[in-house]
Amino acid sequence: METKSLLGVLAVLLVVLAGIFYFVDMGTAPGEGMPMETGKQVTYEWRMEGVTDAEGVREAQTYVSLVTMGNEYRIGTFDGSCFVIEESSWTLVENEKSGVICWWAGGGSEIGVFDEGGKLVLKQGSLEEGDAETPGFRGDFQTFLEL
């Protein structure tokens, strides 16, 4: 009887582990999506490097690039420090799959991957901190590249 109990416990444990593996494997991590035209899972790897001057001193700028679907897209240099939205307390805006915010002195830029009817595009928007009289601003996104 003890052997049957042990086998039963092992069988239940195996089913639970298989279920966990299934749901974790089938889940979509932050910053990933399924473009309609390919049906393949897309990942977004943002690369950010601080800009240095000729003497090697770090400036208040960050160079941003994106690696996705086997391609690297060199986006550009932005004022301030940058961070990935999904790794912060910020949230993505409507139709945004992944993004980066670059912030300096009360304002900045947002670079995001957006799904527009099954096509992935890179857009850049503006950010402003606001003050007691004026609310903050996040928007005015303009497409600059189709992926």
C-alpha positions in Angstrom: 0.0 0.0 0.0 2.9 2.3 0.7 4.3 1.9 -2.8 0.9 2.8 -4.3 0.7 5.9 -2.2 4.2 6.9 -3.3 3.4 6.3 -7.0 0.2 8.3 -6.6 2.0 11.3 -5.1 4.6 11.1 -7.9 1.9 11.0 -10.5 0.2 14.1 -9.1 3.5 15.9 -8.8 4.3 15.0 -12.5 0.9 16.4 -13.6 1.4 19.6 -11.6 4.9 20.2 -13.0 3.7 19.5 -16.6 0.9 22.0 -16.1 3.3 24.6 -14.8 5.6 24.0 -17.7 2.7 24.3 -20.2 1.4 27.6 -18.9 4.8 29.2 -18.4 5.9 28.1 -21.9 2.7 29.2 -23.5 2.7 32.6 -21.7 3.9 35.8 -23.4 6.6 37.7 -21.5 6.5 41.4 -21.3 7.5 43.1 -24.5 6.6 40.1 -26.7 3.7 39.7 -29.1 2.4 37.8 -32.0 2.3 39.8 -35.2 -0.7 38.8 -37.3 1.1 38.3 -40.6 3.7 35.8 -39.4 2.2 34.0 -36.4 5.7 33.9 -34.9 6.5 35.2 -31.5 8.4 38.4 -31.6 10.8 39.6 -28.9 12.2 43.1 -28.3 15.7 43.6 -27.0 16.4 47.3 -26.3 20.1 48.2 -26.2 21.1 51.4 -24.4 24.6 52.9 -24.1 25.7 56.1 -22.4 27.3 58.5 -24.7 30.8 59.7 -23.8 32.8 62.7 -25.1 36.3 62.6 -26.6 37.9 62.5 -23.2 35.7 59.6 -22.1 33.4 61.6 -19.9 29.8 60.4 -19.7 27.4 63.0 -21.2 23.7 63.2 -20.3 22.7 61.3 -23.4 21.9 57.7 -24.3 22.2 55.9 -27.6 19.3 53.5 -28.2 18.9 50.6 -30.6 16.4 47.7 -30.9 17.0 44.1 -31.9 13.9 42.3 -33.1 13.1 39.7 -35.7 16.8 39.1 -36.5 17.5 42.8 -37.3 19.1 45.6 -35.3 17.6 49.0 -35.7 19.8 51.9 -34.7 17.3 54.5 -33.4 19.5 57.3 -32.2 20.8 59.4 -29.3 18.5 60.9 -26.8 18.9 63.3 -23.9 19.1 61.8 -20.4 19.0 58.3 -19.2 16.7 55.6 -20.8 14.9 52.6 -19.4 12.6 49.9 -20.8 8.9 50.6 -20.0 8.0 47.0 -19.2 10.8 46.9 -16.6 9.5 50.0 -14.8 6.3 51.3 -13.1 5.2 53.0 -16.3 2.7 51.2 -18.6 2.6 50.8 -22.3 0.1 53.0 -24.2 -2.6 51.6 -26.5 -1.2 49.3 -29.2 2.3 49.6 -27.9 4.1 46.3 -27.7 7.4 47.5 -26.1 9.1 50.8 -25.5 11.8 52.9 -24.0 11.6 56.2 -22.2 14.5 58.6 -22.2 14.2 61.3 -19.5 16.1 64.5 -18.7 15.2 67.6 -16.7 11.4 67.2 -16.6 10.8 65.9 -20.1 12.0 63.5 -22.7 11.2 61.1 -25.5 9.4 57.7 -25.8 10.4 55.2 -28.5 7.9 52.4 -28.9 7.0 49.4 -31.1 3.3 49.7 -32.1 1.0 47.3 -33.8 -1.0 49.1 -36.5 -3.4 46.6 -38.1 -0.9 43.7 -37.9 2.1 45.8 -39.0 4.8 46.7 -36.5 6.1 50.2 -36.6 8.5 52.3 -34.5 7.2 55.6 -33.2 8.7 58.4 -31.2 6.6 60.5 -28.8 7.1 63.4 -26.4 7.0 63.5 -22.6 6.6 66.4 -20.3 6.6 66.4 -16.6 4.0 69.2 -16.1 3.6 71.3 -13.0 1.0 72.6 -10.6 -0.9 74.5 -13.4 -0.2 72.1 -16.3 -0.7 68.4 -16.4 2.1 66.1 -17.7 2.0 65.1 -21.3 2.7 61.8 -23.0 1.9 61.5 -26.7 2.3 63.1 -30.1 3.7 59.8 -31.5 5.0 59.9 -35.0 5.9 56.8 -37.1 9.5 56.8 -38.3 10.1 53.2 -39.4 8.1 50.1 -40.4 9.7 46.9 -39.1 
